[in-house]
């Protein structure tokens, strides 16, 4: 429910910065100065295009760096245990 509301809010604005694997989206909030003035800001994601194996096929996906790292670690562990 919440993600669908956020998708509608982000449609056409920052939908490009969404991880296709975990669904992580940009964070929104306020910068607060010393005098307590608040200005709206957005913390974007570190999203990259990456080629991954999905169901035995190579697929190009937009993934955050944490998902890319975890996928690398999983494949490294699988190759170690199979040897």
N, C-alpha and C positions, 0 to 999 in steps of 0.2 A: 504494500500500500504506500509506504513512505517513498520507496524508490520510484514508483510510477508518478507521484506528485513531483518529485525532484526532476525526473525526466521531462515532464511537461514544462517545468520552470526553465530547464536548461536547453530545451529544443531551439535550435537555431543560434544559440549563444555559445555554449561551451560543450556541446555534446561530443565534440572531437576529443576532449580530455576525459574520457571514461575508459577504464580498463575493461576489456571484453571478457576477461577471465574471472576476476573477483568482483567487478561492478563498482570499484572505488570511483568516487566522483570528487570534484574540487571542494575544498572547505571554504565556508564563508564566515566572516566575522568582522570585527572592528579593530583598527589600529587605535590605541589609546595613547595620547601624548601626555607629557608631564602635567599639562594644564587640564587634563581629562577631556580634551576634545576628541570626539570619536569620528573616524572616517571609515567608510565601508571598504573592505578589501576582500580579495579572493586568493586563496592559496591553491595554486594549480598542482597538477600531478606530474610526475616524471614518467611520461608515457612514450614508448618507442614502438616502432613497427618491428616485429620479430617473427621469424619463421619457426613454427613448432609442429611437432608430430601430434595429430589428433586423429584417433581411430585408424592409425596406419598411413595417414596421408599428411603431406607437408602443407600446412596452412599458414598464411600470413595473417597475423593478428596484431591489434594494438594492445599492448600489455604494459602495466606499470613495472618498474624495475624490481620490485619485491617479488612479483609473480615470475619474472624472467629468472631471477636468482634462485627461487625455490624450484623451478622446473629444471634448472641446471643441476642443482644439488640432488634432486630425485634421480635424474638420469645417471649421475656420477655414482650414486649409491647402488643403483641397479646393476651397473656394469661391474662394480667391485664384488658384489655378492654372487654374480653369475660366473665369475672367473675362478 
